[in-house]
């Protein structure tokens, strides 16, 4: 079985009570959106899930953020508004993910 490295890019925001993660297509896509808000978020975000790591930074177990957690941190649970805030205030992180690829 061959091994391959798949790049994975995420935006991490350390909130008051939680760490939030949003997966994105690339660091460049985030930068393009920050420079030009007319770029559709669908071209930036990889899936519309806002995840939490239970205060374990970028390495914790990822779970979907509850509406209550989003309301407490961002004042809304509307995913589009939350994602925008995370992209604006968070740190972009790129990693290589080891994945098994069948021969």
Secondary structure, 3 states (H helix, E strand, C coil): CEEEEEEEEEEEEECCCCEEEEEECCHHHHHHHHHCCCCCHHHCECCCCCEECCCCCCCCCCEECCHHHHHHHHCCCCHHHHHHHHHHHCEEEEEEEEEEECC
